[in-house]
Amino acid sequence: MVISKGLLRTRSYRGEPNYLIPASLEFPVCPNCGAEWMTSSQIEILSEAFEKQRKERRQNPRVHTYKEVILTGLRMAEVEDIMES
């Protein structure tokens, strides 16, 4: 068993990619198959975090997640331009 923890963990939610899992949320993961085990309270925390991100995306569809910014290599000036538009 491995504990999944840390920054920049993502998962799809409601058919959309790159929802950030809260860095403070730790849960066990099978090192062989990747199965995750969460308690009902952990699932509730994850659901609330994803719903918050989903609402933010609906309000401003051009908002990028931090992981998308890092993976695509956007410079800070480009990020600021996106946020202002």
N, C-alpha and C positions, 0 to 999 in steps of 0.2 A: 504494500500500500504506500502511495506517495501522497503528500499533502499539496494540493494546488493552492498557491498563494502568490501575491505580488501584483505588480503593475502590468498593464497592457495585455491582460487576458480578455479575450472577446468571445462572443458567441452570437449566433443569429437569433433574432427574436421576431416573431410574427412575419417571417419571410424576408426580413431585412438583415443584412450582415453588419458586423462590427459594433455590436453593443458592448460597452465596457463592463466587465465584472468588477464590482467594488474591490479595491486593493485590500481592504480589511477583511473581506470574506474568504475564509479558508475552509476547504472541504477535502475529504479523501478521494483519490482517483486511483483506479486500477492501472498499474504500469504496463500491463499486457494489452488490455482491450480499451482502456480509456473511460470505462464506466465511472460515473461520478455518484457519490453518496452524499445526500444533503438531508438535513433535518427539515421539518416543516417551517421552522423559524428562519432557517437559511434560505429556503425557497421563497419565503415571503419577502425577505430583504432583497433578494435578487429580482423578484418580480417588481417591487417598488422602484428599484434603481432603473430597470429597463423601461418601465412605464414613464418615468420622469424623462429619460433620454428620448423616448418615442414622442412625447409631447413637445419637447424642445425641437426635435426634427420637423414636426408638423408646423410649428410656428415659424421656423426658419430652415427651409430645406437645404440651404447652402452651407449649413454648419457642418464642419468636419469633426470627427472624433480625434483625439490626440494621436491615436494609433495611426489613423489614416494620414495625418500630417507627417508623422515620422516616416511611415513606410513609403509615402510618395515623394518624400524629400522636399516638401514645400518649404520655402524660406519664410521667415517670420513676416517679411513685408507682404508676401503673397497671402499669408493667412490673414493679416490685418485687412488687406484689400477685400478678401472674401467676406470677412465679418462686417465690413462697412457697407457692402452692397446689399 
